[in-house]
Amino acid sequence: DPEIACPADITVSNDPGQCSAVVNYMSPSGMDNCPGAILVQTTGLGGGSSFPVGSTTETYQVTDAAGNTISCSFTVTVNDTQNPTIACPADFTVSNDAGQCSAVVLYEIPLGSDNCPGAATAQTGGLGSGSAFPIGATTNTFEVTDAAGNTASCSFTITVKDTQNPAIACPADIVTDNDVDQCSAVVN
């Protein structure tokens, strides 16, 4: 029977900015006691190929001249170790809405991106766009998580200033006579 020797399992990180990695390996060696043995790859991508994030099984088979076969397999694993990215708007300040102790504020919602599909962005702190923000500073935080569990976050602050002057209404002038035998008067 023929013989075959596969390399050990291979684990690498993704190439920068890619959802894959080019992985080079030595092809398995196959031999037989008689000439004419043929080595073929039956599954996988082959050494020097771009392997996607995840695991790929590489299987090779040797067949000798008599039709005897033997195969071996090994796994190429590409881990996504690259964090996603996210950018928040700059901090900004707005005035309160007329007659309110708050301001309805619209802002561009940050969206994360990643080298692999499947990244999700969520707001983890603050108030959503279109909400009534109270007087003072509110920090809004967003986080993006990719399919591999890598994360990135950003924050920005929206400050609402009370720019409306207070109002006061005074009653009309009051003129009255003094109380009997008094140098003063009780005014109701």
Secondary structure in CASP SS format (residue, H / E / C, confidence):
PFRMAT SS
TARGET T0000
AUTHOR 0000-0000-0000
METHOD secondary structure of the structure
MODEL  1
D C 1.00
P C 1.00
E E 1.00
I E 1.00
A E 1.00
C C 1.00
P C 1.00
A C 1.00
D C 1.00
I E 1.00
T E 1.00
V E 1.00
S E 1.00
N C 1.00
D C 1.00
P C 1.00
G C 1.00
Q C 1.00
C C 1.00
S E 1.00
A E 1.00
V E 1.00
V E 1.00
N C 1.00
Y C 1.00
M C 1.00
S C 1.00
P C 1.00
S E 1.00
G E 1.00
M E 1.00
D C 1.00
N C 1.00
C C 1.00
P C 1.00
G C 1.00
A C 1.00
I E 1.00
L E 1.00
V E 1.00
Q E 1.00
T E 1.00
T E 1.00
G C 1.00
L C 1.00
G C 1.00
G C 1.00
G C 1.00
S E 1.00
S E 1.00
F E 1.00
P E 1.00
V C 1.00
G E 1.00
S E 1.00
T E 1.00
T E 1.00
E E 1.00
T E 1.00
Y E 1.00
Q E 1.00
V E 1.00
T E 1.00
D C 1.00
A C 1.00
A C 1.00
G C 1.00
N C 1.00
T E 1.00
I E 1.00
S E 1.00
C E 1.00
S E 1.00
F E 1.00
T E 1.00
V E 1.00
T E 1.00
V E 1.00
N E 1.00
D C 1.00
T C 1.00
Q C 1.00
N C 1.00
P C 1.00
T E 1.00
I C 1.00
A C 1.00
C C 1.00
P C 1.00
A C 1.00
D C 1.00
F E 1.00
T E 1.00
V E 1.00
S E 1.00
N C 1.00
D C 1.00
A C 1.00
G C 1.00
Q C 1.00
C C 1.00
S E 1.00
A E 1.00
V E 1.00
V E 1.00
L C 1.00
Y C 1.00
E C 1.00
I C 1.00
P C 1.00
L C 1.00
G C 1.00
S E 1.00
D C 1.00
N C 1.00
C C 1.00
P C 1.00
G C 1.00
A C 1.00
A E 1.00
T E 1.00
A E 1.00
Q E 1.00
T E 1.00
G E 1.00
G C 1.00
L C 1.00
G C 1.00
S C 1.00
G C 1.00
S E 1.00
A E 1.00
F E 1.00
P E 1.00
I C 1.00
G E 1.00
A E 1.00
T E 1.00
T E 1.00
N E 1.00
T E 1.00
F E 1.00
E E 1.00
V E 1.00
T E 1.00
D C 1.00
A C 1.00
A C 1.00
G C 1.00
N C 1.00
T E 1.00
A E 1.00
S E 1.00
C E 1.00
S E 1.00
F E 1.00
T E 1.00
I E 1.00
T E 1.00
V E 1.00
K E 1.00
D C 1.00
T C 1.00
Q C 1.00
N C 1.00
P C 1.00
A C 1.00
I C 1.00
A C 1.00
C C 1.00
P C 1.00
A C 1.00
D C 1.00
I C 1.00
V C 1.00
T C 1.00
D C 1.00
N C 1.00
D C 1.00
V C 1.00
D C 1.00
Q C 1.00
C C 1.00
S C 1.00
A C 1.00
V C 1.00
V C 1.00
N C 1.00
END
